[in-house]
Amino acid sequence: MVTEKNVIMDETAIRRALSRIAHEILEKNKGIENCILIGIRTRGVYLAQRIAERIREIEGAAVSWGELDITHYRDDRVGGKDNRDEMEQAVLNSTLALPPECGGIRDKKVILFDDVLYTGRTIRAAMDALMDCGRPRMIQLAVLADRGHRELPIRPDYIGKNVPTSRHEQIEVSLTEFDGKDEVYIISNREER
């Protein structure tokens, strides 16, 4: 088995995609009033932070951003969603970290960020976590890469790049803040001849 790793987005492509997403968010929401950006830990947090900075540059006004830990909401963990005690503890453990000045997510337009959208299960877990933290007015989804293969009816509002893949391929995102560089790879496994 040979593994091939090809760069599909370099630093420049990522910067352009995030700049475009920032403009699309401003256009769709007619500015940033009543908006909050929330990144799914880990790389989604850095994407939300970068978009917040880009919006501040464009609008000359800050938009609040925070981070969401969905660990206890995932359905692929032992016990998963069926373990009520674990779920109640997850809510108590404060899965959402926001700056105090934003006043929470109730009645806000939440723009949720993740690096790669695949089956939709991570986003479903994130929406469950958000709803347990307060009822937002609306939730929008922004992803750096959409690779398809949805198992749930979830669709992103903002996409950096559509990357049709087979189930045997993977998309890997590296961001400077966490990985030391900005790149998106497609990883393919193929038989040696």
C-alpha positions in Angstrom: 0.0 0.0 0.0 1.4 3.4 -1.1 0.2 6.6 0.6 0.2 9.7 -1.6 -0.2 13.1 0.1 -0.9 16.0 -2.3 -1.3 19.6 -1.3 -4.7 21.0 -2.5 -4.6 24.3 -0.7 -1.4 26.2 0.2 -1.0 29.2 2.5 -2.1 31.6 -0.2 -5.2 29.6 -1.2 -6.2 29.3 2.5 -5.8 33.0 3.0 -7.9 33.8 -0.1 -10.6 31.3 0.9 -10.9 32.8 4.4 -11.0 36.3 3.0 -13.8 35.3 0.7 -15.7 33.6 3.6 -15.4 36.7 5.7 -16.9 38.8 2.9 -19.7 36.2 2.4 -20.5 36.3 6.1 -20.7 40.1 6.1 -22.9 40.1 3.0 -25.3 37.3 4.1 -25.7 38.8 7.6 -25.7 42.5 6.4 -22.8 43.2 8.7 -21.8 41.7 12.1 -24.6 42.9 14.4 -25.8 40.2 16.7 -23.3 37.7 15.2 -20.8 35.5 17.0 -18.2 33.2 15.5 -17.6 29.8 17.2 -14.9 27.4 16.3 -15.1 23.7 17.0 -12.0 22.7 18.9 -9.2 22.4 17.6 -8.6 23.8 14.1 -12.1 25.3 13.9 -11.1 27.7 16.7 -8.2 29.1 14.7 -10.4 29.5 11.6 -13.0 31.5 13.6 -10.2 33.6 15.1 -8.8 34.4 11.7 -12.2 35.2 10.2 -12.9 37.5 13.2 -9.6 39.3 12.5 -10.4 39.6 8.8 -13.9 41.0 9.5 -12.3 43.5 11.9 -10.0 44.7 9.1 -12.9 44.9 6.6 -15.5 46.5 8.9 -13.4 48.3 11.4 -15.4 46.7 14.2 -14.8 43.6 16.3 -16.9 40.5 16.2 -16.9 38.1 19.2 -15.6 34.6 18.7 -15.3 31.6 21.0 -14.6 27.9 21.0 -16.7 24.8 21.4 -15.5 21.5 22.8 -17.9 18.7 21.6 -16.0 15.8 23.1 -18.9 14.7 25.3 -21.5 15.1 22.6 -19.9 12.8 20.0 -21.9 9.7 19.2 -18.7 7.7 18.4 -17.6 7.6 22.1 -18.3 4.7 24.4 -21.6 5.4 26.0 -22.2 8.2 23.5 -25.5 10.2 23.5 -27.4 7.4 25.4 -25.5 8.0 28.6 -27.7 10.7 30.3 -25.4 11.2 33.4 -22.4 11.8 31.0 -24.5 14.3 28.9 -25.6 16.2 32.0 -22.0 16.4 33.2 -20.9 17.6 29.8 -23.2 20.6 30.0 -22.0 21.4 33.5 -18.4 21.2 32.3 -18.9 24.3 30.1 -18.3 23.1 26.6 -18.5 26.7 25.2 -15.9 29.3 25.9 -16.9 32.8 25.0 -15.6 36.3 25.9 -17.7 37.8 28.7 -18.7 40.9 26.7 -20.6 38.8 24.1 -23.3 37.9 26.6 -23.8 34.3 25.4 -25.4 32.8 22.3 -29.1 33.3 23.1 -30.8 35.1 20.2 -27.5 35.5 18.3 -26.6 34.5 14.8 -23.9 31.8 15.4 -21.5 31.1 12.7 -20.0 27.7 13.5 -16.5 26.8 12.1 -14.8 23.5 11.4 -11.9 22.5 9.2 -13.3 19.6 7.2 -17.0 18.6 6.7 -17.4 14.9 6.0 -20.3 12.9 7.4 -21.9 15.7 9.3 -21.8 13.9 12.7 -19.3 16.4 14.2 -21.6 19.3 13.2 -24.6 17.5 14.7 -22.7 17.1 17.9 -21.8 20.8 17.8 -25.4 21.9 17.3 -26.5 19.7 20.2 -23.8 21.3 22.4 -24.8 24.8 21.3 -28.5 24.2 22.0 -27.6 23.1 25.5 -25.8 26.4 26.0 -28.6 28.6 24.9 -31.0 29.0 22.0 -29.3 30.9 19.2 -31.5 32.8 16.7 -29.8 30.9 13.8 -26.8 28.7 13.2 -24.7 29.0 10.1 -21.9 26.7 9.1 -18.5 27.6 7.6 -15.9 25.0 6.6 -12.5 25.2 5.0 -13.0 22.0 3.0 -16.1 20.0 2.2 -15.3 16.5 1.1 -18.9 15.2 0.7 -20.2 11.8 1.9 -22.8 13.2 4.2 -24.6 10.8 6.5 -26.8 13.5 7.9 -28.7 16.3 6.2 -26.2 19.0 7.0 -25.0 21.6 4.4 -22.4 24.4 4.9 -23.3 28.0 4.3 -19.7 29.0 3.6 -17.1 26.7 2.0 -13.4 27.4 1.4 -13.1 24.5 -1.1 -15.2 21.7 -2.3 -13.1 18.6 -2.6 -14.9 15.5 -4.0 -13.2 12.5 -2.4 -13.7 8.7 -2.3 -14.2 7.1 1.0 -10.6 5.8 0.8 -9.2 9.3 0.7 -8.7 11.7 3.6 -8.4 15.4 3.9 -5.9 16.7 6.4 -5.7 20.4 7.4 -2.6 22.0 8.9 -2.8 25.5 10.4 0.2 27.5 11.5 -1.2 28.1 15.0 -1.4 24.3 15.7 0.8 22.6 13.1 3.4 25.2 12.2 2.2 25.7 8.5 -0.9 26.4 6.5 -1.8 23.6 4.0 -4.6 21.3 3.1 -3.7 17.8 1.8 -5.6 15.0 0.2 -4.3 11.6 1.3 -4.8 8.7 -1.0 -4.0 5.0 -0.4 -3.3 2.9 -3.5 -2.1 -0.6 -4.2 1.6 -1.0 -5.3 2.0 -2.5 -8.7 
